[in-house]
């Protein structure tokens, strides 16, 4: 599921940033799976209970400002399959 890939990429990025180091090979593979939020605007719809778990995880990982920026990105981000 691409949402889980995005969450894993955010987790890896936070770890790398906190530790002030370059990504290792496993983290690079995780970061490469990032697809953005354009395909998942429903994640940021507070009335959609199906994605409450994602909103909870994002709220733990991101600041309020970063979370708002992620939600705004759905308006102009368009998913393009790598294939």
Short mmCIF file of the C-alpha atoms (twelve columns), coordinates in Angstrom:
data_MODEL
# 
_entry.id   MODEL 
# 
loop_
_atom_site.group_PDB 
_atom_site.id 
_atom_site.type_symbol 
_atom_site.label_atom_id 
_atom_site.label_alt_id 
_atom_site.label_comp_id 
_atom_site.label_asym_id 
_atom_site.label_seq_id 
_atom_site.Cartn_x 
_atom_site.Cartn_y 
_atom_site.Cartn_z 
_atom_site.pdbx_PDB_model_num 
ATOM 1  C CA . UNK A 1  0.000   0.000  0.000   1 
ATOM 2  C CA . UNK A 2  1.497   3.316  -1.059  1 
ATOM 3  C CA . UNK A 3  0.245   5.102  2.052   1 
ATOM 4  C CA . UNK A 4  2.336   2.765  4.205   1 
ATOM 5  C CA . UNK A 5  5.324   3.436  1.912   1 
ATOM 6  C CA . UNK A 6  4.878   7.175  2.441   1 
ATOM 7  C CA . UNK A 7  4.693   6.712  6.213   1 
ATOM 8  C CA . UNK A 8  7.813   4.527  6.156   1 
ATOM 9  C CA . UNK A 9  9.635   7.142  4.071   1 
ATOM 10 C CA . UNK A 10 8.697   9.882  6.526   1 
ATOM 11 C CA . UNK A 11 9.903   7.741  9.423   1 
ATOM 12 C CA . UNK A 12 13.214  7.073  7.664   1 
ATOM 13 C CA . UNK A 13 13.654  10.754 6.829   1 
ATOM 14 C CA . UNK A 14 13.029  11.804 10.422  1 
ATOM 15 C CA . UNK A 15 15.593  9.247  11.654  1 
ATOM 16 C CA . UNK A 16 18.209  10.307 9.122   1 
ATOM 17 C CA . UNK A 17 17.646  13.982 9.905   1 
ATOM 18 C CA . UNK A 18 17.713  13.468 13.671  1 
ATOM 19 C CA . UNK A 19 20.958  11.487 13.428  1 
ATOM 20 C CA . UNK A 20 22.535  13.989 10.973  1 
ATOM 21 C CA . UNK A 21 23.789  11.298 8.632   1 
ATOM 22 C CA . UNK A 22 23.292  10.096 5.087   1 
ATOM 23 C CA . UNK A 23 20.760  7.381  4.371   1 
ATOM 24 C CA . UNK A 24 21.977  3.804  4.246   1 
ATOM 25 C CA . UNK A 25 21.007  1.483  1.376   1 
ATOM 26 C CA . UNK A 26 17.844  0.185  3.081   1 
ATOM 27 C CA . UNK A 27 16.717  3.724  3.871   1 
ATOM 28 C CA . UNK A 28 17.395  4.799  0.296   1 
ATOM 29 C CA . UNK A 29 15.107  2.011  -0.933  1 
ATOM 30 C CA . UNK A 30 12.442  3.128  1.549   1 
ATOM 31 C CA . UNK A 31 12.761  6.769  0.494   1 
ATOM 32 C CA . UNK A 32 12.520  5.773  -3.181  1 
ATOM 33 C CA . UNK A 33 9.030   4.374  -2.525  1 
ATOM 34 C CA . UNK A 34 7.724   7.840  -1.601  1 
ATOM 35 C CA . UNK A 35 4.845   8.759  -3.898  1 
ATOM 36 C CA . UNK A 36 3.519   11.959 -2.349  1 
ATOM 37 C CA . UNK A 37 -0.040  12.591 -1.218  1 
ATOM 38 C CA . UNK A 38 -1.646  13.547 -4.538  1 
ATOM 39 C CA . UNK A 39 -3.261  10.139 -4.965  1 
ATOM 40 C CA . UNK A 40 -4.625  10.162 -1.410  1 
ATOM 41 C CA . UNK A 41 -6.475  13.411 -0.684  1 
ATOM 42 C CA . UNK A 42 -8.971  11.432 1.407   1 
ATOM 43 C CA . UNK A 43 -6.248  10.928 4.015   1 
ATOM 44 C CA . UNK A 44 -6.671  14.591 4.978   1 
ATOM 45 C CA . UNK A 45 -10.487 14.525 5.060   1 
ATOM 46 C CA . UNK A 46 -11.332 14.540 8.762   1 
ATOM 47 C CA . UNK A 47 -14.810 13.195 7.993   1 
ATOM 48 C CA . UNK A 48 -13.410 10.023 6.416   1 
ATOM 49 C CA . UNK A 49 -13.045 7.395  9.168   1 
ATOM 50 C CA . UNK A 50 -11.230 4.938  6.872   1 
ATOM 51 C CA . UNK A 51 -8.038  6.992  7.064   1 
ATOM 52 C CA . UNK A 52 -8.154  8.058  10.707  1 
ATOM 53 C CA . UNK A 53 -5.230  5.729  11.434  1 
ATOM 54 C CA . UNK A 54 -3.104  7.558  8.832   1 
ATOM 55 C CA . UNK A 55 -4.030  10.965 10.243  1 
ATOM 56 C CA . UNK A 56 -3.066  9.749  13.725  1 
ATOM 57 C CA . UNK A 57 0.338   8.531  12.517  1 
ATOM 58 C CA . UNK A 58 0.963   11.738 10.591  1 
ATOM 59 C CA . UNK A 59 0.002   13.842 13.613  1 
ATOM 60 C CA . UNK A 60 2.698   12.038 15.620  1 
ATOM 61 C CA . UNK A 61 5.341   12.497 12.897  1 
ATOM 62 C CA . UNK A 62 4.680   16.003 11.592  1 
ATOM 63 C CA . UNK A 63 4.288   19.426 13.071  1 
ATOM 64 C CA . UNK A 64 0.959   21.140 12.537  1 
ATOM 65 C CA . UNK A 65 2.554   23.296 9.846   1 
ATOM 66 C CA . UNK A 66 4.019   20.258 8.048   1 
ATOM 67 C CA . UNK A 67 0.709   18.424 8.250   1 
ATOM 68 C CA . UNK A 68 -1.099  21.409 6.724   1 
ATOM 69 C CA . UNK A 69 1.501   21.564 3.945   1 
ATOM 70 C CA . UNK A 70 1.009   17.853 3.220   1 
ATOM 71 C CA . UNK A 71 -2.744  18.370 2.982   1 
ATOM 72 C CA . UNK A 72 -2.293  21.348 0.645   1 
ATOM 73 C CA . UNK A 73 -0.010  19.300 -1.590  1 
ATOM 74 C CA . UNK A 74 -2.928  17.087 -2.646  1 
ATOM 75 C CA . UNK A 75 -4.350  19.957 -4.695  1 
ATOM 76 C CA . UNK A 76 -1.469  20.095 -7.124  1 
ATOM 77 C CA . UNK A 77 0.318   16.753 -6.728  1 
ATOM 78 C CA . UNK A 78 -0.565  14.144 -9.296  1 
ATOM 79 C CA . UNK A 79 0.406   10.519 -8.935  1 
ATOM 80 C CA . UNK A 80 2.301   9.043  -11.878 1 
ATOM 81 C CA . UNK A 81 3.068   5.340  -11.721 1 
ATOM 82 C CA . UNK A 82 6.797   4.703  -12.027 1 
ATOM 83 C CA . UNK A 83 6.138   2.117  -14.744 1 
# 
